[in-house]
C-alpha cells in the first residue's frame, strides 16, 4: 500500500496535498484497492461551498459505490475532468493523475484534524 509521507489523510480514506492555498484531494491507494475497478466518478460542482465532513462526490466501482467526503472546509475551485472519460486513473495513479478535486481552504487549521501517513497506515492495518 502506497502512503506518501507528504500528504494528509482522513479516516474516510481521502488524501489531501496542500498546493499554494488550495488543497488537492483524492482517495488513497488503500481505498482504491478496496473498491477495485473504478467505473464512474461523480464530482462536485466548481464553486460549491463545503464543510469538512460533507458528502461531496461518489466513486463507483464494479464492487460498490462509495461516498467521498470533504476533508476540509472551503470552496471547490477545480475538478479533474480527465476522470469523466478515464475513471480508472484513480486505480492506476491515485496520488497523481487520479486526484478528484481542489478546495480553496477556508481555514488552514482544518488540516490539523487530519492524519499523518504513519497514523493512516496504522488505521488501514486495523481494517
Beta strands, then each sheet from edge to edge (+ up, - down):
strand 1: 8-9
strand 2: 14-19
strand 3: 22-27
strand 4: 38-42
strand 5: 49-50
strand 6: 55-61
strand 7: 65-69
strand 8: 74-79
strand 9: 101-105
sheet 1: 1+ 2- 3+ 9- 8+ 5-
sheet 2: 4+ 6- 7+
end
